[in-house]
C-alpha cells in the first residue's frame, strides 16, 4: 500500500501480517513507560505479548494493508521496512445531536527511541486525521487523546495543535474515609427531571472549555426526561454499569450527578479492575465541594465493593476551577488530561 504520509525516512501505512511481534514490542515499551509515570502496570509475561502479536497478525490479514477496519484505525510508522511506531484510533459520535462532531479517540501512540527525532509521531497523527476524515465523509471530526500528567508527550501534543479540554484525577478507593457533609445515592426514576436539568449545566461547562465532542446545551424536553426515567427504571439498569449517582442537599433535593462505572483491564495490562467517576454535573447555585465529596465518597465504597482499588475522576474542568479544586480536596491527585484538535 502506498504510504499515507512521509516524514524524512519515515512513512506511515496500515499494519502488515508478520510484524505483530514488532508492534507488540512497541506496546510493551508504551506500557512500561506508562507504569513508570504512575499508570496501570503491564504484563511481564512474554506469553502475553506473544498472544498479542498473534492477534495483531490475524488483524493485519483481515485489513489487507488498509488502516481502517470498521470504526477502528491502526497505523504503523515504517523506518527502513521496520515498524518504529504505531497509533490506533477509535471512531464514534457521542450524543444524539447530528451537529455534534464525530470523535476519533487517539490510542496507544508510541514511537521507539531511534525514530523520535524523525517526525514519526507527527506523521502518525496526521495520517490518523486523514483516516478520520475519510470515515466522517467530510463531516466535522475531533481527534482526542488522553495523556497522563507526567508524560513528556504533553509538549509534543501542544506543538502539533492539541489543546486541553478536560482533566482527570485519581485516588485510592480507601482514601475517602472522612464522612461526607451531604448524602449521595444511586439515582432512581423520580430523579430524572433533576438529572436532565443538571445535564444542561454539564453541556454548557464542556462547551465553555472548548470540548466539542459532546452535544451542546439544549432545551429541557419531556421526551428527554422520560428517556432518563425509563433508563433508570428499567430492570436491566437496576444493576447496570455505568450507574448514575446523585448528591442531595440538606433538604433532600438532587443538586449534583455523576456517572460511575467499573472496567476490567485486559492484557497486555495486568488483570485488575478500575473504577471511574465522570460526567460531573453540579448545580451552579450550590457550593461545589460538599456535593463532589459526597459523590466521590459513595463511588469509593462502590469501587471497593467491586474489587477496584483506585477511582479515577474524569471529565473535570481546568485546574483553576471550583470543580477541579473540589475533586483534589477529596484526596485525589492530578492524573491525566484530554487534549483535542479538529481533524
Helices and strands as residue ranges (DSSP letters): E 5-7, E 10-13, H 20-36, H 46-63, E 68-69, E 72-79, E 82-92, E 102-111, G 113-115, H 120-136, E 141-148, H 153-159, E 163-172, E 183-186, G 189-191, H 192-208, H 222-233, G 235-237, E 243-248, E 254-264, E 273-282, H 288-305, E 310-316, H 322-329, E 333-342
